[in-house]
Amino acid sequence: MSKFAMFGKLTAVPGKRRELADMMLASDDTLSEMEGCIYYIIHEAEEEPDVLWITELWESREAHAASLQNEQVRELIGRCRHLIANAGGIKVKPLGGKGY
């Protein structure tokens, strides 16, 4: 099975990016216990004050899909929803490199 990766983009409600990031990062247990997740890193965009980028690498597409059915993950999404103005991103296919 090939690995699966995404670059997720969350646009926070204006002025709420830090609160959104803090809420997501405070759920470190949820993030660290996602089965099949190799890395899940939250970044602040330097030139977009309300944007967070998330880099994700998963053992497989199925592992990513399963994470979205996890009750703790669904609860975290629900807690954060009021801080998110828009969500999107792109799916990419990892080819190799350091950390692959």
C-alpha positions as semicolon CSV with decimal commas, in nm:
position;residue;x (nm);y (nm);z (nm)
1;M;0,000;0,000;0,000
2;S;0,130;0,346;-0,078
3;K;0,141;0,629;0,171
4;F;-0,113;0,911;0,160
5;A;-0,046;1,280;0,221
6;M;-0,238;1,605;0,236
7;F;-0,173;1,973;0,270
8;G;-0,479;2,095;0,458
9;K;-0,575;2,461;0,477
10;L;-0,792;2,598;0,756
11;T;-0,898;2,961;0,744
12;A;-0,999;3,075;1,089
13;V;-1,272;3,322;1,170
14;P;-1,089;3,659;1,154
15;G;-0,868;3,706;1,458
16;K;-0,919;3,349;1,585
17;R;-0,626;3,164;1,423
18;R;-0,422;3,138;1,743
19;E;-0,725;3,017;1,939
20;L;-0,794;2,753;1,672
21;A;-0,431;2,638;1,668
22;D;-0,417;2,625;2,048
23;M;-0,738;2,422;2,063
24;M;-0,606;2,174;1,809
25;L;-0,265;2,148;1,973
26;A;-0,418;2,106;2,320
27;S;-0,567;1,782;2,188
28;D;-0,221;1,631;2,154
29;D;-0,344;1,295;2,285
30;T;-0,600;1,277;2,005
31;L;-0,344;1,376;1,743
32;S;-0,071;1,143;1,868
33;E;-0,305;0,844;1,894
34;M;-0,436;0,855;1,536
35;E;-0,357;0,506;1,409
36;G;-0,163;0,504;1,083
37;C;-0,061;0,871;1,116
38;I;0,309;0,924;1,052
39;Y;0,296;1,299;1,104
40;Y;0,037;1,572;1,147
41;I;0,190;1,917;1,181
42;I;0,004;2,247;1,221
43;H;0,167;2,561;1,077
44;E;0,080;2,932;1,079
45;A;0,090;3,098;0,738
46;E;0,335;3,389;0,758
47;E;0,153;3,609;0,507
48;E;-0,209;3,514;0,578
49;P;-0,307;3,611;0,934
50;D;-0,609;3,380;0,958
51;V;-0,467;3,070;0,784
52;L;-0,331;2,746;0,927
53;W;-0,167;2,486;0,704
54;I;-0,160;2,123;0,813
55;T;0,085;1,872;0,668
56;E;-0,025;1,513;0,705
57;L;0,141;1,184;0,615
58;W;-0,047;0,857;0,662
59;E;0,044;0,491;0,616
60;S;-0,242;0,469;0,363
61;R;-0,550;0,647;0,229
62;E;-0,757;0,403;0,436
63;A;-0,581;0,505;0,759
64;H;-0,667;0,868;0,687
65;A;-1,031;0,782;0,615
66;A;-1,051;0,575;0,935
67;S;-0,919;0,868;1,141
68;L;-1,218;1,077;1,033
69;Q;-1,447;0,813;1,185
70;N;-1,259;0,813;1,518
71;E;-1,483;0,949;1,795
72;Q;-1,206;1,162;1,951
73;V;-1,121;1,316;1,614
74;R;-1,488;1,386;1,541
75;E;-1,523;1,547;1,885
76;L;-1,217;1,767;1,820
77;I;-1,358;1,878;1,484
78;G;-1,687;1,963;1,653
79;R;-1,514;2,171;1,923
80;C;-1,316;2,364;1,661
81;R;-1,593;2,415;1,405
82;H;-1,704;2,757;1,538
83;L;-1,351;2,891;1,482
84;I;-1,323;2,772;1,120
85;A;-1,442;3,002;0,840
86;N;-1,325;2,773;0,558
87;A;-1,152;2,439;0,516
88;G;-0,982;2,290;0,214
89;G;-0,655;2,154;0,093
90;I;-0,498;1,925;-0,160
91;K;-0,420;1,556;-0,161
92;V;-0,074;1,466;-0,283
93;K;0,110;1,142;-0,356
94;P;0,442;1,113;-0,172
95;L;0,728;0,987;-0,386
96;G;1,005;0,965;-0,125
97;G;1,260;1,171;0,064
98;K;1,366;1,223;0,425
99;G;1,091;1,110;0,660
100;Y;0,920;0,897;0,399
